[in-house]
Amino acid sequence: MHRTIAYIFLGTAIAAAQETPTERVAAHDVVRKMADLEKTVDVSGWVERLTVSNPERDRVVARAKQLMDAELIAMGDDITRHPEIGFKEKRSVAILTDYLKQHGFEVTMGVAGLDTGFVARYKGNHGAPNLGVILEYDALRGTQGAFHGDQHSTQGPIGMAAAVAMAEYLERTHAAGSVTVFGTPGEEMMPPAAKTDMYKAHAFDGMDVIVRSHSTSASTRAAAGFGTCCLNIDGVKYTFSGAPAHQMTPWAGRNALEAVIHLFNNIDTLRGTFRPETRVQGIVTEGGAAPNVVPDRAQADFYIRYPDAIYLAQVREMVDNAARAAALETGTRVKIDNYGQLRDGISVASLDEVGFAYLKRYGATNVMEEPGKPQGYEETGTVSSEIPGAGFSAQTSTFANHTYGMETDTLAEIGHHGFLVDAQAMTALLFDFATHPEYRATVKREFDGIHALFGEYQEALRKTYTVPPVPEPK
Ligand SMILES: [Zn+2]
């Protein structure tokens, strides 16, 4: 996953959450209310007040830089050179958790039943505000093996620099506050959607703010609102069972592969009925074992996408029915497994704009001055739609996400520089959040306001996407 650098200008940056004409009409009231809300937040005022000269903040940021320079950049390089795909990141997690333990964190492994999921709490934690830092570490699944073409390898070190610097600061000054680090595996994989499982296991309970960094080819931040980088997604596996037979007497069997082929054809036919923004793409994961045996088991794996979750549910029903129709006509049976969902998250300008100002201050390159589209700071939307937070994306490569070029840049100056910028900006924002109660109240008010408007938006969409009545044929 990555933060898409897609800018859709529709008068105000806030409106960019709505990607289809239907959504924009349905969201008209919501967009107006969001614009009113944003006016009361006084984001530019907060950017101005918080980012002025502050020796105490500079000291904490300098500590994060020192940690990066001394050890953490090199640690990122090491993880880059030893890529591990999602849910198998054993070596990477051992390196990260060893470091956290050495710096006063207590580590709990196996969170939500995930071998490589962990939560690390600073032993000196006392009370709120609760600052959370998300780390990722999985590599991409490439045809030549795992590779860090999305630079998750250095997200861990970046987050740890900010977490350690802030934890030490809170302890040294006896200021109220806690730092918790979340090790979230398999960002590039479903199932499971690790952050969703960890959220359901209450791992994120009590957090007041969460930060996370991600690689990018342009320094950017999200506009305020709700949205996702890459549409709302249902991951669905369709498994067909039939009966085996000799190729010479196929009528004695029931062909599960034929059912999969019908499923693909049925979906292609439906593309004429789907709203045009629909994206449905699948692969065949099982298609039989030998040409002379009628396959009695076959499976297809689909990502079904739409800009909003409300119409996505209608698409899902049509695709599920396409699978049922395929089973019915071939005399096979189908099992439908919706193994994962990615949904809209919430972005708040009071965090993103302050974070962005710090990205620029610490030397971010290829800066996109206009905000990108609204999106949560993590890919599932589960955490980012319920807990305020910010994503940090300073330029770390000249190549696009998920490429060998981006992996090469992870080890180069452009990568190292961007990682350092992310770590410093993340630390500075956490410092401001921890030390300014009125700022925290503003962030909460903005987040709660957008959260309520999101509910209103979903309601409006539900009224928009009516299903026509269909009579019995005469
Ligand atoms: Zn990613």
Residues whose N, C-alpha, C, O or C-beta is under 5 A from the ligand:
A	BS01	ZN	M1 H2 D150
